[in-house]
């Protein structure tokens, strides 16, 4: 996935695991207290680019912290 840091304005690309259901992705955040990338998607969330099957897909990611931990929910932009 590729995203732009809210504070730095820098672009970052990192590998992530995800679960896909149609145009919805769920990215679990392992050890969220040790990572900061997911915080770019808190509140109203933000734009995200995900490479699926060799094709870049744009979307909007929103971080959710719950009893099961932290995950980023991504709604892909229709093709």
VENUR-V935342 format. One record per backbone hydrogen bond with DSSP energy under -0.5 kcal/mol. CO is the residue of the C=O (numbers start at 1). NH is the residue of the N-H. E is the energy in kcal/mol with one decimal. If there is no record, write none. Layout:
co:CO nh:NH e:E
co:CO nh:NH e:E
This chain:
co:1 nh:14 e:-2.5
co:2 nh:49 e:-2.4
co:3 nh:12 e:-3.1
co:5 nh:9 e:-1.7
co:10 nh:5 e:-3.1
co:12 nh:3 e:-2.4
co:19 nh:26 e:-2.3
co:21 nh:24 e:-1.3
co:23 nh:76 e:-2.9
co:24 nh:21 e:-2.8
co:25 nh:74 e:-2.9
co:26 nh:19 e:-2.0
co:26 nh:28 e:-0.6
co:27 nh:72 e:-2.6
co:28 nh:30 e:-0.7
co:29 nh:32 e:-0.6
co:29 nh:70 e:-0.6
co:31 nh:34 e:-2.0
co:32 nh:35 e:-0.8
co:36 nh:39 e:-1.6
co:37 nh:40 e:-1.7
co:38 nh:41 e:-1.9
co:39 nh:42 e:-1.3
co:41 nh:63 e:-3.6
co:42 nh:45 e:-1.8
co:46 nh:61 e:-3.1
co:48 nh:59 e:-2.1
co:49 nh:2 e:-2.9
co:50 nh:52 e:-0.7
co:50 nh:57 e:-3.2
co:52 nh:55 e:-1.6
co:55 nh:52 e:-3.0
co:57 nh:50 e:-3.0
co:58 nh:77 e:-2.9
co:59 nh:48 e:-2.1
co:60 nh:75 e:-2.3
co:61 nh:46 e:-2.2
co:62 nh:73 e:-2.9
co:64 nh:66 e:-0.6
co:64 nh:71 e:-2.2
co:66 nh:69 e:-1.9
co:69 nh:66 e:-3.2
co:70 nh:29 e:-2.6
co:71 nh:64 e:-3.1
co:71 nh:73 e:-0.6
co:72 nh:27 e:-2.6
co:73 nh:62 e:-2.4
co:74 nh:25 e:-2.7
co:74 nh:76 e:-0.6
co:75 nh:60 e:-1.9
